[in-house]
Amino acid sequence: MPSRRRFLQTLSAAALTLPVMPLSVMAGNTEQPYQGPVLRVALMGLGGYATLVARGLESCQRARLAGLISGTPEKIRSWSEKYGIAGKNCYNYENFDQIRDNKDIDAVYVITPNALHHEQVLRIAKAGKHVICEKPMALNAREGQEMIEACRRAKVKLLVGYRMHFEANTLEIVRMRQAGELGKIRFFQGLSGFRIGDPGQWRLSKQLAGGGALMDIGIYAINGSRYMVGEDPVWVAAQETKTDPQKFKAGVDETIQFQLGFPGGAVASCLSTYSMNNLDRFFLNGDKGFAELQPATGYGPIKGRTNKGELALPHVMHQARQMEEMAGIILENKKPLIPVDGEEGLKDLKIIDAIYQAVQSGKKVSLKL
Ligand code: NAD
């Protein structure tokens, strides 16, 4: 098991032992059983992260696990038994286009290695189902654009699995910034990394991951810089360091530092790495105050403080909260405070493309998002 996953799963298991606010209470719905619409979701790729999403779905009111897509018959057998999924709602990677005729499934959540997202999302859109796609949405901006267009043509929604966009302490900082409580934003720092284990895993394959740490964990600092600063960057500069070229082969980045410039004059300084642990920190500085999160993007509980004191909003399992909110977005057209649509995923891909370009050229790259 990759060390990050083990680390994050340990955190997650620990989080489950802490007092966790039930979604029913969160929704202010303690007496009446929920009777509104329910998003019926099929999970594609039954690996480590899908396991957490399935667990999250167990406590959702507005979303539930309704189908399975996997290339491993044994997983289909054990998962369908565990979650009570009928055989007619189970597919493999060859036949999942038939989901088009399945009236029991509204959306497919793609949780496979990064390089597979593009083709899988195109096929799901063609089958007429809404799509939730894990981050990074694709390998590059061209693929991301094609996915957006395919979903638009098919009149289905495309969302990206940005779970932090629904996390309470994160949202409190965004609220403070929007209310002007931090003043004019001047600086953001995003540190995102962990020490990766097994050299044979897909995350260290250029072909399946599309890159290295930046695609997998650095994207949290990229995405975070935008929702924390509240603007999209207009330039990027980047520098790469590689200490282990055996493990991190050509095209697989180990460590990249990057800087972003925002139209209002704020700058961001970020680090993305596969070779350091305990690196999950956001810091936002404005003329009137500051906000800090550490851990900022792990599975929680997220901890932080601002110039006004500790941030201590209750922990809700991220995957449960995300699925509950995404059901509202897909079924009731709700608008989240921080967008999670394909355009949002595409912006991050454009920044990733520009960071790799800046590493290659050694020059600042202009961005137009
Ligand atoms: P994983 O290796 O645990 O699971 C991947 C699954 O895809 C496995 O079940 C595997 O069998 C399946 N698969 C299908 N085709 C494959 C192929 N050709 N090669 C390898 N595996 C194949 O990975 P994961 O950690 O679950 O990550 C899956 C996706 O989820 C990635 O895009 C990753 O970035 C994303 N992710 C997101 C978060 C988050 O917090 N939002 C956390 C972890 C992973």
Boltz pocket constraint, residues with backbone or C-beta under 6 A from the ligand:
constraints:
  - pocket:
      binder: B
      contacts: [[A, 5], [A, 44], [A, 45], [A, 46], [A, 47], [A, 48], [A, 49], [A, 50], [A, 71], [A, 110], [A, 111], [A, 112], [A, 113], [A, 114], [A, 116], [A, 134], [A, 135], [A, 136], [A, 161], [A, 162], [A, 163], [A, 202], [A, 208], [A, 215], [A, 216], [A, 297]]
      max_distance: 6.0
